[in-house]
Amino acid sequence: MKIFKLILPIALVFPILFFVSEIITLEFTKTRGKELILPIKGYDPRDLLSGHYLQYNIGFKTSEGDVCLVKRTKKNSKY
């Protein structure tokens, strides 16, 4: 019975400390990051209430224009 009095507080405090440390780590990472806002034009092709298949276009330009700089190989090509 004496061992349960020792283990019970540890078993209750350990998960709380773990989640507090996770929250602190994630918040610290979030505050150190840069905010990136991209203009998105989206629409739902089926209807306005479903929304499961939302299609969107990200409206940003690169210095080269609308060029994709990925070289297609058999390894990464899906088409």
N, C-alpha and C positions, 0 to 999 in steps of 0.2 A: 504494500500500500504506500510505503514511503517513496518508492521509485515513481509511482504515478503522480505524486505531488511535485516531483521534479520534472518529469517529462511533459506533463500537461501544459504548464506555462510556456515551455520551449516550443511545443507543438502549436500553440496558439500564436506566439509572437513571431516565429520564423516566417510563416507565409506573409504576414503583414509587413515585416521588414523587407522581404523580397519584392513585394509589389510596390512599396514605397520607393525602393531603390530603382526599380524599372521606370516608374513615373518620373523620378528626378532625372534619370539618364535620358529619357525620351524628350522631356521638356528642355533640357540643356541642349540637346542636339537640334531641336526645333528652333530655339532662340538664336543659335549660332549660324543657322542656314540663311540663304538668301531667298526672298520671296520672288516667285516667278509667275507673272500673270500673262496668260496667253489668250488672245481673242479667239473664241470658238463660236462657230455658227453651226447649230445642230437642229435636227428635226427628227421626228419619229415617222417613218414611212407607213406604218400600219394605222394607228390612230393615236389620239392625244392621251387616252387613259391607260394604255398598255405600257408603253415605254420600255419594254425589254430589249428592243433592237434599235436603240438610239444610234443614229449616224451623225457624224460631225466632221467638220473640216477645221483644222487649226490654221488660223490666219496669220502666219508669220512669214517673213521673207528672209532669205539668206543673201549674202553678197553675190552668189552665183545665180540667183533666181530660184526657180522651182526645180532644182536638180537634186536627184538622189545620188549620193556618193557611195553607195554600197555596190561592191562588185559581186555579181551573182556567180556562184559556183554550184556544182551539183550538191555540195554539202549543205548550203544554206538556202537553196532554192526550193520553194514549195510549189511552183507552178511549172 
